[in-house]
Amino acid sequence: MEDLWAMALWGLKIWLYLIIALIMVPAMFGFSMGISEIYMNILVRTLEWATLKIQKASTDNHTAKVSNGLIQRHQGSMEKELEDLRRNRPKQPVGGDFTFSDCFYFSCRGIESIVEDEVTQRFTSEELVSWNLLTRTNIDFQYISLKLTLVYGLGILVRYCILVPLRIALTTIGLSWLVIGTSAVGLLPNWRIKFWLSEWVHIMCYRICARGLSATIHYHNKENIPKKGGICVANHTSPIDIMILCNDACYAMVGQVHGGLIGVLQRAMLRCCPHVWFERAEMKDRHLVTKRLRDHVNDKTKLPILIFPEGTCINNTSVMMFKKGSFEIGGTIYPVAIKYDPKFGDAFWNSSKYSMVSYLLRMMTSWALVCNVWYLPAMHQQEGEDAVQFANRVKSAIAHQGGLVDLQWDGSLKRAKVKESFKEQQQKQYSSMVVGEDSSNSD
């Protein structure tokens, strides 16, 4: 029995040594031994093979192609479609542009919005056209062929028996080193080497945690990387967004003070880096928050602030309204677009459905985390442009670069009701479309 325990302990030591030598040390210094690349090549080929099998089975069974949407939606705006519709018919001599037949068009668009509106579908996971061998996506694919079922079973063994223990170990080590490293660096005097060590410790630990999710990150236009004294704004899909960005540069975080494990991390990080944490009561004081952020931005020696202006997680298919507070501070805005590849795993955190622990376990049991990050050129508020217009301009640039849908809706609708003022605005816009040109003469 003692020999068995000795062999188990020896095997555990070898396993840890291999993790340190092949994964952790390369991650600390920002290079790879090629293991991740080999794994991703095998994974891509496997998923491509599975896609071909599914397509062949669909063709043989004469099944319809799977659609991402529940119904076929009109892609244009209501104003343009209604204008084209009225242009192709005789103009009424009296009574404006409205005719009884317009009711059919409005009814069609209304049913489309009820079945699948623009807002609520942004708070649910994006479904895939082709199955990626994860039952959490397209659950319709239960059995395609014996070969595909065997590959799916092998994938479960690989993900849960090999990848999950490895990923949990790497994440635990990365977070532990973050607490220990930042606490140790925080004891040093405020010399230049302290700030250099602080940035190195942060980036090193985030890189180890990224390896814990088999993250493959492609950074583009690195000449536009945020500079000190600036504000980095990005679209928000998951808390993992922070880890993705901090793999390439160090940022000052902004957020509310928490308890538990997150509170331990916050206090440790604050010892060596000027993060901006607020108490719950302070978050309600808008002027105090703005003042602290403006003081941070005015100090050109401090790290750029990282802010997600949407205020909530969106499923990475669109960008929703940016809160104007981030754009009232002043200073240079550095937009960043983040786009995840859903084929390898769903990065969206549905906080109303999954706790943080459940979400992280789902990520650790996914195939991998693959994403692209684009650094956009710095942007400044133009003369005569208010904060709302500036925020919309930055949002549009991020949506265009990331291939995301640019929406004007507020992400807080995830949990709150629509404001009455916004309802009235939409009602006025709708009434002007119904009446047509005569709307201007009805005042």
Disulfide bonds with the S-S distance in Angstrom:
none
